Amino acid sequence: MTEFEDVFYEFEDLDAQDMRYYLSTDESEMRLAWRPTNDNECGRILNLSEVFLEWYLFKSDTEKNIKIFLESEGLADVFTETQFMDLMCGKACIDNILITFIALKLPFPISVGRLSRLN
């Protein structure tokens, strides 16, 4: 078995979603690495629209619509239904003051810094 085959043999039992490639700065080459993904809200979020989508879907054991959601979360004075839909669809972003407010309101932990980067 070659050295290249050895690397993949070690990881054959892992789920493909758990494997990541990284660029080694000292050798400038790609290497296979295993890093478990976080199966939680923050681990799945890759952009701002996903923050709002996860928030809307969080604890979705009862039927709801955007209007009911905004009222129950105390956001009816902050966003219209259209604005919230635009945020969930990735058609809008929010200002820095709202980023801090949203970080405090979210039902799952996410830092203000991360929200800023996703914005």
N, C-alpha and C positions, 0 to 999 in steps of 0.2 A: 504494500500500500504506500502510495507516495505521501509526502508531507501535506500536500494540498488535500488529498482525500482524507487524511487524518483529521484535519480541522473540521470538515463537514461531518465526519463520522461521530465526533464527540457531540454534535448538536442534532443528530437525526431524530431524537425523541422529543425535541422541543417543538412547540407550536410555531409555525412560521411567523405569526404576529409578534412573538416574543424575541425574534432575532432582529438586531439592528446592525448597520454597518457604520463604522466611524473612520474618520481620516486621522491617521497618526501624524502628529505634527513633526516628530523627530525623523521619521522615515518616509513621509509623504506617500503612504500606500494605504489601500483599503484593507481592513481586517474585519473578520466576523466576530461579533461580540454578542453576548446574551445579556439582555437587560429586561427584567420583567416590567411589563407595562402596568400602569396603575389603572385598575378597573374601578374607577370612581368618576364622579363628575369632572373633577379637575384634570384627571389623567386623560379623559376623552376629549376635552375642549382644545381646539386648535385655532379658533378665531372668535371674534366678538359675537357674531351671530349665533354660534353654538352656545355661548354663555346664556343668551336670552332663550334659546330653544330648550336647553337643559332646565332652566328656571321654570319655564312654562310647563314642561313635562314632569318636573319634580313632584313626587307624590301625586301622580295622576290617577288615583284610585276612584275619583269621582268625575263625572262628566262636567266639562267647563268650556267656556269660550273666552275669547280675548277680553271682552268687556267684564265678565265675571272675575277673571283672573286679575285684571288691573284693579278692580274694586277690592278684592280680597287681600291683595298684597299692598294696598295703600298707594298705588301708583296712578290712579285715575286722574289726579291733579298734575301729574308729571308727564305722562304720555297719553296721546290719543290712541285709539285702536290701530289706526293706520301707521302711526309712528312706531308703535311696538312691533307691528308686522314687518315694517321696513327694517328694523333692527334684527329680527329673527331671520329675515331673508338676506341679510348682508348688504342692504341698500343704503344704510345709514351708519353713522358713528356718533359718539357722544362726547361732550366736552369734559374737561378735567374735573369740574365741580361735580358733575353727574357720576363720574367714575367712582369717586369716593362714596357718594350716596349709594350707588348700586352695590359696591363692595360690602357696605353695612347691611343692606337689605337682602342679599342673596341667602338662600337657605343652605348653602354649602360654602365651605371656606375657599376663598380665592383672594389673593392679595391685590392691593391697589396697583402695585407695580406691574403685576401680570396683566391686570385689566388694561392698563395703559398700553402695554406692548401689544395686546390683542386688538386694541382699538385702532 
